[in-house]
């Protein structure tokens, strides 16, 4: 159970708080800059989907390497 | 007559429906296990790997009602309906961080429901009962709403066969669909929706892909689609000096929905059926594919506006019967050839069957474990336990059907709105319980009661029409999703009561060990 003993939270888990930024609505509640006719409000929020995937993936990889995690 | 009664569309629809029926029964033999045991019938033997779990959780969480109601909200109300996207985004880090712990402790202790875990962690069967009852009550109207998804597409196909029973029109296609679902669920348990989810999600992705390729081309591109939406709908009204306004309602709605999602019994059933904690972590990375699909589906609300389906006489009856919920079926009928309409409608209808199946199985698990075995027959055998669960799943489905056929649809919608407010109140016991045993069971119970009471009162003050309650801090108005405000009350009561109770009573009934969570 040596690897289990090392489980736990580390600084890199803070990365998982970043997606909460998508709840800061006043920042993106506007039409410009539009992307290919899509107002900012829509493409900005959609862009957070791949960003969140990357963040969780980074944490997943780091957890695996360091033996840390939930 | 709302739809065109096209033989091709109906043929494709019925053929796909027949396919999943066959799969539903074959599933009993898949990853073969003894279906006379509750964890085999109700959790698929905890044997689903990353790929099957991906389909199962996706089929479970992104329901037909979501696929109909989210674009309907965008169609009717505009930007507000897009809250589904930030809601999905907040979910995945929570899934990654919190729920592998739940899987581990449930796996090691043989827990089948969240209430089983609460029972073991806090040693209180009363608290476990409260968690179980909250889960069942919140899920029942959700099952009923899945039927709305089926109803809408059946109307879209123009199939209006109904029998008259004591003055109530019984829609036959709906009853047949549900009877078939009940039969293969009874036989195969969670294996049935798991297998069908693979077909359902394939059809959904195919449909979404077809929509984003075909429809914008027909309507002159995304720029044109957005340009045809009224400016007032495209963005949220900004905050003013005295009120945080719509942005505050939007953000709390997304946050509250995300926190509530994995507390629903059907989500927990999906999580516990996976074969390992790594499966859950990998799915936290892979599941956002569904969020992309949902975002694009939400935009179908605007495509329906741009296509002008609302004003077309062909769809007038549909809109009259279903309101904005008819926007997506109308758009599909307008944009696609008949065979593709059949595929898309089958995707929505099968998309209702999968979550309805998982929801009724999870209610059955809760009833069997936390009410029947706990309070009625503590000495029941494993076989009796699984039989009770199977029967309960039938009763739950019949209840949902009666609900939607006999009562106005608004009842189910109001109760589902309340269900979201109620289920989030189990967060302290279930999610915080994964990290600490120091909360007192009676404190948790008081908090749960306070949260449910506050949330229900807030929704009542809004005449059960909305869940956005305006809080006042001095001269500042803060519109807030009632579930989030009520959860804050719940947390304060839970913590204060626990501190007080722990000072006077000793409570160390935790049967779980720290190493069982990792």
Interface residues (C-beta under 8 A of the other chain):
Chain A: X1 X4 X7 X13 X16 X17 X19 X20 X22 X23 X24 X25 X26 X29 X30 X31 X34 X36 X37 X38 X39 X41 X42 X45 X46 X48 X49 X50 X52 X53 X55 X56 X57 X59 X60 X63 X69 X70
Chain B: X79 X82 X85 X86 X88 X89 X90 X92 X93 X96 X97 X98 X100 X101 X221 X222 X223 X224 X225 X226 X227 X234 X235 X236 X238 X239 X247 X248 X250 X251 X254 X255 X281 X282 X284 X285 X288 X291 X292 X295 X299 X515 X518
